[in-house]
Amino acid sequence: NSTTIDWTIKESVQATLRRNVRRILRKFGYPPDLQEKAVETVITQAKMLAEDLVKNGDNKEE
């Protein structure tokens, strides 16, 4: 579904996500010199999760 994965392509949405992650890291006292790596890790993990959700659909074990 293209609307589901749109954020992984659209730079403005990714920029907003990065900004929000940075704000959260600062709020909780995350070391400034490690923030950029943490932001990249979060973005990478979110993309992988989105890809997995698209591949597997919303199949949940009940």
C-alpha positions as CSV (number, residue, x, y, z in Angstrom):
1,N,0.0,0.0,0.0
2,S,1.7,3.2,-1.1
3,T,0.1,5.3,1.6
4,T,1.6,3.0,4.2
5,I,5.2,3.4,3.0
6,D,5.0,7.0,1.8
7,W,6.9,8.3,4.8
8,T,9.9,6.1,3.9
9,I,10.2,8.0,0.7
10,K,9.1,11.5,1.5
11,E,12.0,13.6,2.8
12,S,9.9,16.2,4.6
13,V,8.2,13.4,6.7
14,Q,11.6,11.9,7.5
15,A,12.9,15.3,8.5
16,T,10.0,15.8,10.9
17,L,10.6,12.3,12.4
18,R,14.3,13.1,12.8
19,R,13.5,16.4,14.5
20,N,11.0,14.7,16.9
21,V,13.5,12.0,17.8
22,R,16.2,14.6,18.5
23,R,13.8,16.5,20.8
24,I,12.9,13.3,22.7
25,L,16.6,12.4,23.1
26,R,17.4,15.9,24.4
27,K,14.4,15.8,26.7
28,F,15.7,12.7,28.4
29,G,19.3,13.8,28.6
30,Y,20.8,11.7,25.8
31,P,24.4,12.7,25.2
32,P,24.6,15.2,22.3
33,D,27.6,13.5,20.7
34,L,25.7,10.3,20.3
35,Q,22.4,11.8,19.2
36,E,23.0,11.6,15.4
37,K,23.8,7.9,15.5
38,A,20.7,7.3,17.6
39,V,18.5,9.2,15.2
40,E,19.9,7.2,12.3
41,T,19.3,3.9,14.2
42,V,15.7,4.9,14.9
43,I,15.0,5.8,11.3
44,T,16.6,2.6,10.0
45,Q,14.6,0.5,12.5
46,A,11.4,2.3,11.6
47,K,12.0,1.7,7.9
48,M,12.7,-2.0,8.5
49,L,9.5,-2.3,10.6
50,A,7.5,-0.6,7.9
51,E,8.9,-3.0,5.3
52,D,8.1,-5.9,7.4
53,L,4.5,-4.7,8.0
54,V,4.0,-4.2,4.3
55,K,5.4,-7.7,3.5
56,N,3.5,-9.5,6.2
57,G,0.4,-7.4,6.2
58,D,-1.5,-7.1,9.5
59,N,-1.4,-10.8,10.2
60,K,-1.5,-11.1,14.0
61,E,-1.7,-14.4,15.8
62,E,-4.9,-14.5,17.8
